[in-house]
Amino acid sequence: MNNIELTSLSDAELSSLNLDSKVFGVIGVCGVVGNLVARILMDRGFDVIGTDMANEKDCTFKSSFEGYDIEIFYGGHPEEFFKKVDYIIPPPSLPKNAKIFDIIQEKNIPILSLGDIFKLFSPDKDVICITGTNGKTTTTTLLKHIAYYVGLKPAEHNLKGMQGNNEFIPSLQSRLNGDVAILETGTDGTPGGLNSIVTLTQPSSGILTNITPDHLSNDASLIDYAKVKGELVEGLMNKQLIVNSDDPTVKGLIKNLNYQGDLITFGLDEKPAKVGYKPCWCGKNIEIQEIISGVGMYNCSCGIKYQKPDYIAKEISLKDKKFIVSGPDGDYPIQMSIEGLHNVYNCLGVIVAAREFLNLPYNVIQEAISTFNGVPGRMEIMGDVNGKTLMVDYAHNPAGVETVLRELKKLYGDFTVVITVSSESGHVGDVEILKYALTYAKNVVPASYSARIVADEFIKQNPDITNQIIFTDIVPEKFRKKTLGATKEEVFEGIKTGLKTNVNTVVAIGEAAIKFKSLVNDFK
């Protein structure tokens, strides 16, 4: 297969296509892209036939086809498939020298690439993109919850087990059936990655939660990372953008890009917890009277300084999960069902979006928020074990860990933290995570290999903390799969060790804690 071009057709070629009554053959429907492309076509009334090398029982996302009329050939690409289709759409991951392209060429079946699908079918609804270092998932899930509450149907990728915040998922999700697309849009910090998503999703609005150095490698710059997040800001020029203006990095980004559009800011009126520092856009370190990690009040000599936001949360009661939102049209009380100061930020950003993007009244927003019990894996209470409250939390980077542990200290007093983390920032991040654990927790159980290495280093430097750090009976093996820092056995041993400590609350943090959270049932 040397002659078939997999690049997109020209606009003229696409406009000349007659797609009426045509049958589309999608190769790889058990994969992410094939699944979503097939559903986009069926949502628009086209006939689709799918094929995949996987067997039916191994088709991971088969359940998302429930309610669709699609014929799927599993375990290969039979002759019948090629006889039935007028166009073939291969996945972008399929090698150009794959033998199936020889068959397609022999049968003279025209190919449509993924790029052609993006051009042929633009989003037909308002698109809201949500990015930031922390809070994206809760913000996205809560805004969807409010949409469902008022009878709006958000476009859903319905890919079981997939968070779907990067690569092609948001761009394809925006083209699925729904009244609105509310998309979590992430980035690994590579320049151009977020710009690609923004270009393809064509957002009308966006939310920027915060920018912290937690997803950076050791040699990366916070400002460079912020510029990547700024690709969403640039994509929303002359549109609507909601930002957390308590974050000086966000504030500097808006200034640096000279954002022109409907900029709406939010923040908290809350007593600072400590003094922190972040790199400023001018090259200095900027001092922050931190409310939570990386955000608060600040004033740099370069002109980047705190200003009262358009929407502000005040009279915050974490005990009662209440606050007052003060905005352009007055004050309104909000009752949450989720806990923590970080969730006040998340709720406030969503309230602004519901007001400004969805045009909903406060009373309806309040009703919806009061029925939202949070995202699974975020300060999730798994139950009681021998009189102890056992929780899990996805926190896996330093700022996220600090925020969660600080809130747990306020809410529960003494607690034990089980660390299953392997930080994206490498050893430096692992050190920061253990520092925060020692600051806020009565007991620390380093269950992952990375946490154990750092704990050994800490004890050598400061033997006084020996009683605070409690090791499991097994030595964690050298294991890391991105942010999955512990094995199932290590999570089990970590929780078992934590439950032996003299506290009423035990929290296991990290991706591994969430992946293996069903282990909790073994202790009940």
N, C-alpha and C positions, 0 to 999 in steps of 0.2 A: 504494500500500500504506500505508493509514493506520490500519487497524483491528487489525493483528496485533501483539500484544505479545511482545517478545522477552525479557522478564524472566522469572525463574523462576516456576514454578507454586507454589502453596501446598503445605504438607505434606499437607493433606487431599486436595487435587487429585492429588498424586503417588501417595498411598496408594490412591486409587481406580482408578488406571490398571490395565488388564489387558494386560500385555506378553507373555503367553504366545503363542508361535507368530507373533509379529508380525515384520514386516520393517522394518528401520530404513534410511532413506536418509540418508547423510552427504554433505553438500555440501562440496567443498573437500578431498578426501582426499589431495591432493598437498601440502597445507599441514600445518604442525605439529599444530595442534589437531584438524583433521579426521582426520589419520592416527591419532593416539593415541586419539581417541574411537571410531573404527571398530574398532580393535584391542581396546579395553576391552570393547566389546559382543560381539565375536567370542570373546574369552577367556571370556565368561560364557555362551557357547552360542547367542547370537542370530544371526539371519541379517542380513547387512549388504550393501547395495548402495551403491556410491560414485559420485560424479560430480565432475568438475573441468573448469575451462576450459582447463587445460594439456593439451598433447598428451602421449601416453604417454612419448615420449623425453625430455620436459622435466619429468616427474614426479620431483622430486628424491629423495623418500623412498620410491619404489616398492619398493626392495629390502627394506624392513622388513615388507612384506606376504608375503614368502616363507613358505610353510607355512600360510597362511591361505586359506580358501575365500571369496573375495570377488569379486563382479562389479563392474567399474569402467567407467563411461562417460567417456571422455576427450574433450576438445575442446568441451564444452558440456553442456547438461542436456536430453536428448531426452525426448520424450513417454513413451517406454517406461519411463524411470526413475520418473516420477510414477505410472504405472499399477501398478508393482510394490511400492511402499512403503506402509506403514501409518503411519509417523511420519517426520518430516524433522528433521534436526539441522543447522542452518546454522552456519558459523563466526562467532564474535563480531565478527570484523573486517568482515563483510559489511554494507554500508550499509543502514539501515532502509528506504531508498527504492529499493532494488534491484528491478528488474522481476521477478526470480524470485519475490518474495513475492506479487506479484499473481497469478502462476500458482498458487502454493500455496494462496492464498485461494480462487481460483476452483474449485479441485479439492477444497477443504475437507479438506485433509490437516493433521492436528494437528502443531504444532511443539514440539519439546523443545529448550530452550536448553542451553548449556554448564552453567549453574547447576543445571539439572534433572539433568544427568548426574552432577554432583558429589553431589547429594542422593540420587539413586537408587542409586549404587554407591559405597559407602565402601570405604576400604582394608581388605583382609581378611587383613592380615599385619602383623608388626612393622615400624615405619617409623623409620629412623634418619636424622635431618637433620644435615648437617655444614655449618657456616658459619665465617666468619672472613675476615680480609683476605688472608692468605697460607696456602698449604698445603692448601686445600680439595680441589683436584683430586687431588693425590697421596694425601691421606688417604682420600678416597672410593674411588679406584681400588685402593689397597692393601687396604682393608677388603673390597671386592668380591672381590679376588683370593683372600683368605683364605676367604671364603664359598664360592667355587667350589672351592677346594682341598679343603674338607671335604664337598663334595657338596650345598651349598645353592645355589639358583638365585636370584640377585638379580633384581628386576624391572628390565628394561632398556628405554630408549626406542628404541634402535636407529635413531636419526635421523642418518644419515650427515652428518658435518661439524658437528653441533650439540653444543656442550658441555652445554647443557640445565640450567643452574643457576639460571634465574630464569623469571619470568612463569608460564605455565601448565604448563611441562614437568614440574617435580617433582611438582606436584599430580596430574597425569594419570598420570605414571609410577608413582606409588604404587598405582594401581588396576590396573596390568597384571599379568599372570601372574608369579608368583615366590614363593619361600619367605620373602623378606625384601626390603624396599625400603631401599636405601642411597643417599641423595640428597644431592647437592651443592646447597646452597641459598644463592644469592647475592643481593645487593641493590645498587642503585646509590646507596644512602644516603637514598632518599626514605622518610619516615615512613609506615608502614603497609604497605610493599611486602613485607617479610619476614613480617609478621603475617598477611597474606593467604595466603602460601604455607603457613605453619604451620597456620593454621586449616583449610585444605583438605587438607593431607597427614595431619593428625592424628598427629603423631609420638609414639612411646613413649619415644624416647631421642634424645640429641643430642650433638654435639661442637662446641666453640668453640675454634678453633685459636689465634687471636690477634686483636688489633685495632690497626692502625697507621693513620696518616693518609694512606696512599698513594692511596686512591681518592677523595680529597676534592677539590672545586674550591677555588679560592683563598680564597673567603669562607666556607667551611664550617668547623664546629667538630668536633674529634675527639670530644668528649663527646657532641655531638648524633648523630654517626655511630655511636658506641658504643651509644646508646640504641636506634638502629634494629636493631643486632645483638642488642640485649637483647630484641627481640620474640620471638626463639627461646627465650631464657631464660624469658620470661613464659609462653610456650606449653608449657613443660615443667615448670611448677610441679607438685609432688607426683609427678614422674616421675623419669627419670634424665638427668643432665647431666654430661658430661666436659669439663673446661676446663683450659687451659694457665695454671696459676696463677703462672708466672714473669712473666706480663704484668700490670703494675699496673692497666692500663685494664680488663682482664677482671676482676681481683680487685675493683676499685672498682665495676664494674657489678653483680657478684653481691651486694655489700654494699648498693648503692643500691636494688636491687630486692627486697632481703630474700628472696632465693631460698629457697624451702622445697621440698625434694625430696632425692633421692639424688644429692648432689654429690660427684663424684670428681675429684681434681686430679692433674695430672702436671707434671713439670719435669725439669731437668737439673742434675746436680752437675758443673759445668765451670768452669774458670778464666775470669773475665770477659775480654773482648777490649778493651773500652774503656768510658769513662763516657758515657752518653747521657741525654737528658732527654725527658719527655713531659708534656703537660698532665695534672694530677691532677684528680680530681673536686671537690676543694676550691677549685680556681681557681689553685693554685700550680703550678709546674713540679716534677715529681718526678725526683730523680736515680736513674739505673739503672746498676748495674754490669752492663753488657750482655754477654750470651753471644752472641746475635745481635741484630739491630736491634730495639729496643723491648722486649726481654725479658731478665730476669736477676734480680738481687737489688735490693731497693728498700725504703725506709722513709720514709714521709711523716708529718709531725707530726699530720695529721688522723686517723691510725689505720690507713691503708692501708699494709700492710707485708708483706714476704715471709714466708712460712711454709713449712716443709718439706711438699712435696706427698705425696699418698697413694702415688703411683708415681713413682719417680725413676730416671733413667738415670745410671749412674756408671761409672767406669773406662772412659771412652770412648776408643777408638782409631780415629781417622779413617783412618789408614793401612791398618789391617786391617779397617775397617768393622765394628767390634765394640763392644758395650757390655754392661753388666750392668743388667738391670731389677730394681729392688728394690721390692717391693710388700707388701701386707698378708700374703701367704702365702710370703714369702721371696724369695731372689735367684735369677735365672735368666739364663744367658748368651744373648745374641742376636747372630746373624751376619747382617749385611745384604749385599745385592748392589748397593745404591745408595750414593752418596757424599754427604758433606757433613753439617755439624752441623744444618742445618735439617731434613735427612731423619731425623736421630735424633729430633728433636721429632715429625715426622710419624709415624715408626714407633712411637714410644712412645704417642702418642694412639691409634693403631690397636690396639696391644697391649692397652691398657686396654679399648677397646671390644670386642675379641675375647674378653677375659676376662669382662667385666662384662655385656655385652649378648648375646654369642653363647655364653657359658659354655664356652669352649674351653680345653683344657689347654695349658700353655706349650710342651710339646714339639711339638704340632701347629702352634701359632702360629709357632714358630721354623722349622719345616720350610717353611711357606708363605712366610714373609718371605724366606728364603734363596733362593727361586725367583722373587722379584719383581725385575724388572730396571728398573723405573721407568716413568714416564709419558712417552710420546713428547714431545719438546720440552722436557724438563726435564734439563739437563746431558746432552743426548743427543750421543753421539759419532757423527759422520757418517762418519768414516773418516780415512785418512791421505792427505795430498796433498804430494808431494815431501818426505816425511819429517816433515811437520807434522801434528799432531792437530787436526782441524777439528770444532768442536762448535757446537751451537745451544742456546739456552735462551729460554724464554718470558718471562723476567723483564722487566717493563715498568713497574714503579713503583719509587720510590727504595729502600724497604726490601728489596724482592725483589732488586733489582739489587745492593745492598750485600751481602746475604747470599750470593748466588751468586758474586760476584767475590771476596769474602773467602775462600770455600771453595776457589775455583780457585787463589788465591794459595797457600793451604796445601798443596794437592794437587799443583800443577804448577809452582810457582815463577813465573818470568817468562812472561807471556802477553800477547797482543794482543786487545783487545775492539773489536768492530765494533758501533756503536750504531745500531739501526734504530728507536729508540723515539720515540713522541710521547706524553708523559706525560698521564695523566688529570688530573693536578693543574696542567696548563698549564706556563707558563714556569718557575714555581717548582720544579715537579717535574723539569723538564728540567735545570735548574741543579744540583739535588741529584744527579741521575743522573750528570752529567758529573764532578761532584766525586768521587763514589765511584769512577768509572772511572779518574780520575787518581790516586786514592789507591792502588788495588790493581793496576792494569795497567801494564805497561812501555810499551805503545803504545796509543793510543786513536784509532780511525777513526770520525769522526762521519758516518755514512752517510745519516741522515735530515735533512730540512730543519731540524727543531727542534734536533737535536743540533749541526748546523753553525752555526746562529745563536748558540747558547750558546758554542760553541767559539771563534767569532770574538770574542765579548765577553771571554772568559777571556784570550785572547792579548793583547788590547789592554790589559788590566789587569795581566797578568803575562807579559811576553815570554819569560821563562825557560822556559815550558812548550812553546814552539814545537816543540822536537825531540820532545816526547812525543806531541803531537797531529799526526796524519798525515792530510791531506786526500785525497780521491779525485780522479781526473782530471776528473770532472764535478761541477758545482755542483748539489746537490739542489734539486728544484723545490718550490714551496710546496704541500705535500700533507699532508692529514691526514684519516683516516677513523676517528674515535674513537681507539683506541690503535694503529691501523695507521699507522705514521709514515713508511714508506718505500715506494717503488715497487719493482717487480721488478728494474728496471735498477739502481736505487740499491743494492739488496742485493747484486747481482752485483758492482758496482764496489767496494763496501765489502769484500766477502770477498776479491776479487782484490787489493786494496790491502793487506789484513791479511796475506795469504799472502806478500807481499814483505818483511815485517818479519823481523828477526833473532830469532825466538823459535821454540819447538817446539810451542806451543799457540795456536790462534786460536779465539775464541768469538764468534759473532754473537748478540746479544741482542735481544729484542723480538718482538712479534707478527708483524711483517713477516719476520723471520728464520725463523720457523716456517712461515709461509704459503708462503714461497718456498724452503724448505730443499732441494727437489729440485735447485736450482741447483748444489748441491755436486757433483753428478755431472758437471757441465760442467768441473770442475777436475781430475777424476781421470784 
